Amino acid sequence: MKKQILTTFFASIAMAGTMAQTTSVPRLVVGISIDQLRSDYLNAFMPLYGEGGFKLLLEKGQVYSNVQYQHTPIDRASAIASIVTGTVPYNHGIIAEEWMNRTELHTNYCVDDRDYKGVETSDCSSPKNLLVSTIGDELKAATKGKALVYSVAPYREAAILAAGHAADWAMWIDNQSGKWAGTTYYGPTPSWFRYVNSGLITDKLTSTPWKPLNASTGTYNYYLTTTQKSFSHNFTGDSRFRVFKKSGLVNEEVTKAARYCLVNGNAGLDEVTDFLSICYYAGDFPTDNGSATSTELQDTYKRLDNEIASLLEKIDQLVGLDKTLIFVTSTGYDDVENAGELAKYRIPTGDFNINRCAMLLNMYLCAMYGNERYVESYFGNQLYLNHKLLEKKQLKLAEVQEHCEDFLFQFSGVRDVFTSHRITQGAWTPGISTIRNGFNPKCSGDIIVQVSPGWNLVNEDRSTKKMQRDSFFEFPLIFFGYTIQPQKVATPVTVDCIAPTVAHHIRIRAPNACSSSPLF
């Protein structure tokens, strides 16, 4: 009997040891956000890939093929903020890269902050406009500051928003100098950061044009209506660094910087989980006529595949893929289209000018309530009313908005008009829900004009013209590495599930505005 009891006792100890091993946490979490990634392109260019990048992720990862954002409109800033907070702009506050500041009547860039100077840049930045916690913030709090949190991106807003409030460092490529830059908000500059700029991007721009990586990029053709052509792009002029960041070459620089974080920043080297956020680019290359560039796009995906393979190899060497939890997803897709092509084939199109719209609306309100400046400002497709003036005249905001809505419906190219009252107080519909999720009372306008698909939203003050399109573009979500079993999941999911899924795996609280449950 004693022998049986002892046997059971030691078996229990062994089982407990096994359970302790299986319930350990990953040493490193790597979040990869790929700007403009599309599932159809990802799969279409498969013949161009090697074995260690996209193919490895798709074959060995848990792949969700039908992923959606819960808000509209979607841009890089609002998308990345939603990924790391697990909620929508209505809660986290980042409705777009820019919005109108009601108090000062100028646009606010989402990460501008004059209280913190830039490092290797004149831009002053912080995440102060991000109103809730992120994955990295909760990890820092859970480990009492021991976890390391880094963020690397070509773009300032992507780096800072992904880093959150409590990160150790965030870095991006400066638009003016081409150097890797940071902000004093995150404290003293890491000693290893100066080495990141030792191989300056400037050298590449002045000496090497962007050409196809190899012959297969130019001979393979996914597109039915275009002929593949070779290309050569030099980066010159004042905007050369901005253009460089929309080329297939930028991802190599991102990988180099990420490797510096891993090698010199000591991420993933102890039992405390660390977090590294990386942003890549997989979008169209800008051209003078505004058309898509098919050969350049194929080359961008091919180069991106190489960089992901290189990154995974380095992670495996330093930390081990079995000790690293990796997730990969997209910031959504912003279509590049030339309105002239639509007109040629008699497809309905035109220009909706927000400047003229604001002027005519103000004239209409003057006729109703007397000569004043009722439309205080405008930005994008949003109009901002003068609240102080309305209070002075004892006019009800909801009533004025209703008159504005009736007037604006008469404009050509207007599909719908949403007032802040209708968005926050109106009956629930799927369309209203996504617009409400992308709305924030502190920075959104009083009136949102929904321009018809195929029409251009024009702002003459800023010399911008953007084609409106509502087409659905599919993008994936991939979990890979630590304890992840290969699986293909066709069930639709939303990006707000990423943060709680990661939090569950590293056994911390989800970000404080996240109400979604983990995916698995």
N, C-alpha and C positions, 0 to 999 in steps of 0.2 A: 504493500500500500504506500509506504514511504517512497519507494522507488518511483511509483506512478505519479505521486504528488510532485517529486523533484523534476521528473521528466516534463510534466505539465508546466511547472514553474519556469524551467529554462526555455521551453518552447515559447512561453508568453514573452519572455525577455527578448528572444530572437525576433519574434513577430513585432514587438514594440520597436526594436531597432530598425527593422525593415520599414515600418510605418514612418518612423522619424526621418528616414532617408527619402521616402517618397513624398513627404509633406514639406520638404525643404523648399526654399524659394530660389528663383533664378538670381544669379549674381548680377546680371545686366539685362536691362530692357532697352531695346532699340526701336524707336518709332520712326518709320520712314514714310513721309508724306511726299507724293510725287505730283507736282503741279501739272494739271492738264492731262493726266493719265486716262486713257480710254481702253475699255476691254477689247473692243473690236480691233484697234491698232495693236494692242499687246499681243493678241492671238494671231493677227494677220502677219506680223513680222517674225513669227516663230522660226522660219527657216534661216534667219540671220543670226540667231542667238547661239551662244555656246552652251555648255552643260552646267555651268556653275552659277548662273544668275537667275533670270526669270524661270527657266525650265526647272531648276532645282526647287524654287519656291512653289511653283504650281504643282509639281509632282509630290513633294514631301510635306507641303503645308496644308493647313485647313483653309480651304478657299471658299469664300462667299462671293458668288458671281453677280448677285443682284443687290447692290448697295445704294442707298439714297441718303440725301440730306433732307432734313425736315423743314428747312427754311428757304426763302427766296427773297431777293436775289442772292446768288452765291458768288463770292470771290475768294481769293487766296486767304485774306485776313480772316473773314468770317468762318471759312472752312476750317482752318487750322485751330482757331479758338474753339470751335465746336468739337473738334477731335480730342483736344487735351482736357477740356472741361466736362465733356459728356452732356452738354446742354446746348440750347439755341441762343441766338443773339438777343432775344427778348430778355434772357437772364444774364448772359455773360457780357453784354454791352457792346460787342464789336460787330456793328451792322455792316461794315465795309472798310476798305482801306482808308477812305476819307468820308467825312460828313460835315455838315454846316454847324458852326458854333453860333448858337442863337445870341449869346451875350455880346460877342465881339464881331459878329457878322463876317466871319471869314472861315475857310475850311480848316478842319482839324485833321491832321494825319493821325491814324489810330495809335501810334506809339510815340508821338512827339511829347517831350517833357523838358521844358527849359531848365528844370532843377538839376538835371544830370548831364554832364558833358560827355561828348563822344571820345572814344579812343581810336586814333587813326582816322577820324572823321569829324566833320563840322556838325553833324546831326546830333541833336540832344534827344535822348530816348529813354523810355521806361515802359513797363506794362501797366501803368496806373489806370488806364481806361478799361482794363480787363477786370471785371467786377467780382469774379468768383475765383475759387481755387482751381488748380490744375493737377494732373497726375504727379508732376514733379514736386509741386508744393506739398501735397499730401504725403509723398514719400519722404521729403525732408522732415516734416513734422513727426511722422511715425518713427523715424530713426534718430530723432533729436539732433538733426543737422549732419549726421554722419554720412548719409548718402550723397554721392556726387551727381549733380544734374548739369548737363551740358546741352547746348543747342547749336546746330550748324545749318546755315541756309544761305542761298545767294541773296535773299531779300531781307531787308531790315525787319519788316513786320512779321515775317515767318519765323525768323530766329527768336525774336523777343516774345511773341505770343506763345510759341511752343515751349520756351524756357520757363514762362510763368514768373511768379513773384520772388521765389526763393532760390533760384538757380545759382550755380557757381560761376557760370559764364555763358554768354550767348554771342555768336559772331556771324557776320554777314559781309558781303562784298560791297564796298562803298561805291556809289555811282560816280563820284568825282575823281577819285584817285585810283580805283581798281584794287585797293588794298583790303585785306581782311580787317574789319572794324568791330568795335564793341562799345560798351557804355559803362560809365562809372557807377551806374545804379547797382551793378552786381559786385561792387567792391573793388579791391585792388586787382590790377591786371595780372593774370597768371604768368609766372616766369617763363613758361614754355610758349606763350602766345607770340612773342617776338619772332620765334623761329618759323611760324606759319607764313610770315611774309618774306621769308628768305628767298623763295622762288617766286618772285612777283608775277602776278597775272599780266602786268604791263609788258613783260618780256615776250610772252606768248603773242600778245596782240600786235606788237610791232614787228615780230619776226615771222610768224606762221599764220597764213590764212586758213580758214576753215574749208577743208575739202573732204570728200567722201573717205571714210575710214579704210575701205577696201573695195575691190572691184565688184563684189557681190552686192554691195549696197546699191550700186548704180544699175546693175543688170536685173535684179529682182524687182518685180512690179506688182503691187497689190491693187493698184487703181485701174479701173476699167477704161477711164476716159482721158488719161494723161499718159504722155510718154516720158520715161525717166531720162533726166538729163544730168550730166555732171555739173558741179558748181564749185565756185571759189569765192569766198567772202572775206574781205579785209575789214578790220574794225578801225575806223578813223573818225575824227571829229569829236565834238564835245559830248555826244551821246554814245560814244563807242563802248563804254562799260555797260550801259543799260542794254544795248543791242547784244553784247557778248553774253549777258545773262539770259538771253532768249535763244541761245545757240546750243548745239549739241556739245560744245567744248566745256561749258560751265560745270557739268557734272563731274568731270575729272578733278577740278579744283575743289569741289565739295568733298569728294572722297578723300583727297589729300588732307584737308582740314579735319575731317572726321577721324582719320588715322592718327593725327596729332593728339586729338582728345583721348583716344584709346591708349596710345603708347606713352605719352607724356603726362596725361591727366589722371592716369591710374584708375580709370573706370573699369569696374568688373573684376578687380584683383583680390577682393576679400569677400567675406561672407555677407556683407551688407549690400543689398541690391542698389545698383546705380542706374541712372536713366540718361540715355543719349538720344536726342531728337535730330533727325536729318531731313532736309528738304531737297529734292531733286527737281529737275525740269524736264517735261516731255511734251511741250507744246509746239505750236507753229513758230516758224522763224518769220519776223516781220519783213515785208517787202514794200516797195514804193507804191505798188498798185493795190495793196491790201489783200492780195490773194494768198491762198494756202500754198505751201511749198512742199510737194510730195517727197522728192528725193531727200531734201534736208530733214524731213520728219522721220523717214526711214533710218537715216544715218543717226539721228538723235536717239532713237530707240535702241539701235545696235550699240552705240557708245554707252548708253545708260545700262544696258545688259552687262557690258564689260565692267562698269564701275560697281554694280551691285555684286557681281562675282568677286571682284577684288575686295570689297568691303567684307563680304561673308568669309572669305579666306582669312583676312586679318583677324576678324572676331574669333574664328575657330582657333587660330594660332595663340592668341593672347588669353582668351577666356574659355573657349569651347562653345560650339553651337548648342550642345546639350545643356549648357548652363546659361544660355541666353534666350530670352523671349523676344521675338521680333514680330512686329506687325507692319504691314505695308498697305497703304490705301492712297486715294486720289483726292485732290482738292476740288474735283469737278472739272468741267471742260467749258472753256469760253470760245465759241466758234468764231472763226475769221471768215468773213464773207464780203464780197463786193456787190453793193446794191445795183451797180450798173449791169451786172450779169442778170439780175432778176428782171429789170426793165426791158432788156433785150428780148426776153421770152414772154413778155406781157404778164409777168407775175406781179400782183399788186405790191407796190412799194412807194416810198416817198420819204420826206423829211418832216419830223415833228420837232419844232424849235422851242425849247423850254424857255428861252429868253423872251421871245415874242408872246408865248403863252402867258408868262408872268405879267407882262406889260398889259395885255388885253384883259386879263382877269382883274388887275388893279383898276383899270378904267371902268369895268363893269361894276365893281364894288363902289367906286366913286359915284357912279350914277345912282346907286341905291342908298348910300349912306353919307354922301358928301365927300368933297375932295380931301383925301388923305393918302398916306402910303400904307395900304392894308396888306399888300404882299411884301413882306420885309426882305425876303431873299429866296433863292432857289439853288438847288444843286442836284445833279443827276436827273432823276425823274420826280423829285420831291419839291414841294412848294411850302414855304414857311410864312405863316401869317403873323402880324404884329399883335401879340397878345396884350401888351400894355395899352395900345390904342383901342382895342376892342373893349377892354375893361373901362377905359376912360369914357367911351361912348355908351357903356352899359349894353353892349351887344353880346349875345350868347354865342360862344364859339361854335357849338354844334349847329346852331341855326345858320351862321355864316358859312360854315363848311358845306351845309346842304345846298345853299345857293351856288357855291363854287362848283360843287359836283354837277349840278344841273347845267351850268354854263360850259364846263369843260367837256362834257359829253358831246357837245356840238362840233368839236374840233376833228378834222380829218386825221386819221391815224391813231385815234384814241379808242382802245378796246374797253377799258374800264377805268373807273376813278374810285380810289379808296381814301376815305377820310380817317383821321385817327380815331374819331368817335365810332365809325363803322367797324374799324379793325378791332378795337378793344371791347365794344359793347354789342356788336352785331351778332346775328345768328351764326352758329358754327357751320361751316362747310369746309371740305378739303382745301379748296382754293384760299379761303379766308385764313385757314389754319396755318398754311405755309407762309403767307404774307405776315400774319401776326407774329409767328416765330422769328421772322427776320426784322421785326419792328422793335424799336426801343424808345419809350416815351421821352428819355432824356436827350436823344440826339436825332431821332427821325423827324421828318417833316409832318406838317398838319394834313397835307394832301399828297397822295402818291398817285401819279398818272401812269397807268399801264398802257404802254405803247403797243400797237398791233404788231404781230410777227411780220417780218419782212420790211418794216419801216425803220428808219434811222432816228435815234434820239440824238439831237444836235444841240450843242451848247457853244454859241459863237464867242462868248467871253473866254472860254478855255480852249477854243479851236478843237473841239472833240466831236466825233461822230461815231456812234456805235449802233450796229445792226442788232435788232431785237429778234430773238429766236427762242421758241419754247420746246424745241425737240429734246427728247430724253436721250441721254448718253449713259450707257452702262459702264460702270467701273467696279473693280474688285476690292475685296478686303481679304488679306492673307495673314494668317497667324502661322509662325514657323519657329522651330527650335525646341526649346524646353518643354518636354512632355507632350508636345503637339503630335497628334496622329493624323496621317494623310486622310483628307476627306473633302468631297465636293458638296457644297450646300447651295441649292438653288432657291431656298426660301428667302424672300426679301428681308433685308435687315437695314438698320439705320446707323449712321456713324456715331450717334450718341451712346451706342452700346460698347464702343471701344474702350473708353476710360474705365467703366465698371468691370469689364472683362480683365483688363490688365491689373486693376486694383485687387480683384479677387485672387489672381495668380500670385501676386506678391504680398498678399495678406495685409493690405492696408485699407483704410476707408476710401470710398470713391470720392471724387471732388464734391464740394459742398452744395452745388446746384444740380448735381446729377441724380435723376430719379429713375433711370433705366436699370434693368437687371443685366447681369453678365450673360454673354452668349452661350457659354458652356463652362 
